[in-house]
Amino acid sequence: MKRLTAVFMAVVLMAGMLAGCGNKGSAADTQQPAAKQETDNSQNADTDKTEGTGQVTIQWWTPNWDEPESREMAAEFEKENPDIKVELVITDWDTYKSKITTAISAKNAPELFTILLTDVGPFAKKDLLEPLSELGRAASVDFDDLLEPALAITSLDDEIYGIPFRYDGSGIYYNVDMLKEAGYESFPTDWDEMAAMSKELSGDGVYGFAWPLGNQANAVTRLVQQLYTYGGDILNEDETKCLLDSDAAKKALGNIVNSISEGYASPSSAEIDNTKMREMFASGQIAFNFTGPFDVEPLRSEYPDLNFKTAVIPGDGKMGCTTANGWCVSMAKNSENKEAAARFLAYITTPENQARLTDSFPASKTAIEYEQFSEEALKPFTEQLNNSKAEPTYENWAEMEPVIYQYIQNAVSGNMTVEQACEGMTADIDALLAF
């Protein structure tokens, strides 16, 4: 996933930031890399032997889109730490989770591996990950320099199980000329003000915006972002009851339904996905679009005449919430050379190396201030991360998501009221949780 193309394929996470690809592992918007060439992990580890050399050998399973930087960092670390040999196993998007799950469950598991932030919780709950708070501090990991929302995703019961090095979410791209014609010099931060603006922008086949309701993962992500913006959640704290019949959920779904029924969001929303929405924005069919930081350079290069700026997502009188994800390095509980691995883990996740490993955003507060991440078009995405929440990682999420999607479709089509849809999805998900 090294260079992002203008057509950034939407793939379900877990799932899901992120992502051929111009952005290394962006996790926003449940969009992930297009299918990558399969790598045979079992034969792709470095094969240097260290018996009799006095070296400790550790293994790092790293994705193919990060392979060049990973090999550079391993060589640099070995030069400075001759007592440690780093073997690499190169993973790929399609199979990384299943292969890592098998590997870290076995004896002599790999010490380190790169996984999505939202993979950490499920692995940690199965007792497959080594706690990193004490090991990390001993190896000089600067936990205070990590973005709090990213670190929260990799923490469980006040223990840290993954060191984040990438983190990103959605924001707004808007057509400056279209907004100016409607009398707007900037993008609203309040949802109701944005809705009023969208009505003024709509007409003659042009709409304020669109929803990606033709794709299950895209559609549910949009609803969840709205839900989080209004302070709602999907399940209660112990994950035994669905909360999607709350006022926050009804407001969230109501925003989607009303925008289409009142004619200021595209009526084709029911058939399109995130990729189609980008095309509609670039061609002037919609005035603004929800997407991630990875679209800045492709839009500039593919549509040089498009006059756009970026903004945070509007919310309930203030900045709204985005779902977010990213990548981290974790350690297997069944691994052997944990102290040596922690030293390399600390090296991988320094601000300088986080900046090398991402074209979206690092999870380091220091690195995110670097010039490469601080250009004007990226600043709103940086700000947006301050109001972000992890994508759902519930054990039953694979069964819950299609239920939610079905009721979104029923509400948008008019087959159900918003209240009926929220109550229906809640009842069905409660039934799932009962098993």
Sequence and secondary structure as in RCSB ss.txt:
>XXXX:A:sequence
MKRLTAVFMAVVLMAGMLAGCGNKGSAADTQQPAAKQETDNSQNADTDKTEGTGQVTIQWWTPNWDEPESREMAA
EFEKENPDIKVELVITDWDTYKSKITTAISAKNAPELFTILLTDVGPFAKKDLLEPLSELGRAASVDFDDLLEPA
LAITSLDDEIYGIPFRYDGSGIYYNVDMLKEAGYESFPTDWDEMAAMSKELSGDGVYGFAWPLGNQANAVTRLVQ
QLYTYGGDILNEDETKCLLDSDAAKKALGNIVNSISEGYASPSSAEIDNTKMREMFASGQIAFNFTGPFDVEPLR
SEYPDLNFKTAVIPGDGKMGCTTANGWCVSMAKNSENKEAAARFLAYITTPENQARLTDSFPASKTAIEYEQFSE
EALKPFTEQLNNSKAEPTYENWAEMEPVIYQYIQNAVSGNMTVEQACEGMTADIDALLAF
>XXXX:A:secstr
  S  SS  B           SSTT  GGGB         GGG S     TTTT EEEEEEEEGGGHHHHHHHHH
HHHHH TTEEEEEEEE TTTHHHHHHHHHHSTT  SEEEEEHHHHHHHHHTT B   HHHHHHTT  GGGB HHH
HHHTEETTEE  EEEEEEE EEEEEHHHHHHTT SS  SBHHHHHHHHHHH BTTBBSB   TTSHHHHHHHHHH
HHHHTT  SB TTS SB TTSHHHHHHHHHHHHHHHTTSB GGGGG  HHHHHHHHHTTSBSEEEE GGGHHHHH
HH TT  EEEE  BBSSSB  EEEEEEEEEEBTT S HHHHHHHHHHHTSHHHHHHT SS  SBTTGGGSGGG S
GGGHHHHHHGGGEEE    TTHHHHHHHHHHHHHHHHHTSS HHHHHHHHHHHHHHHHH 
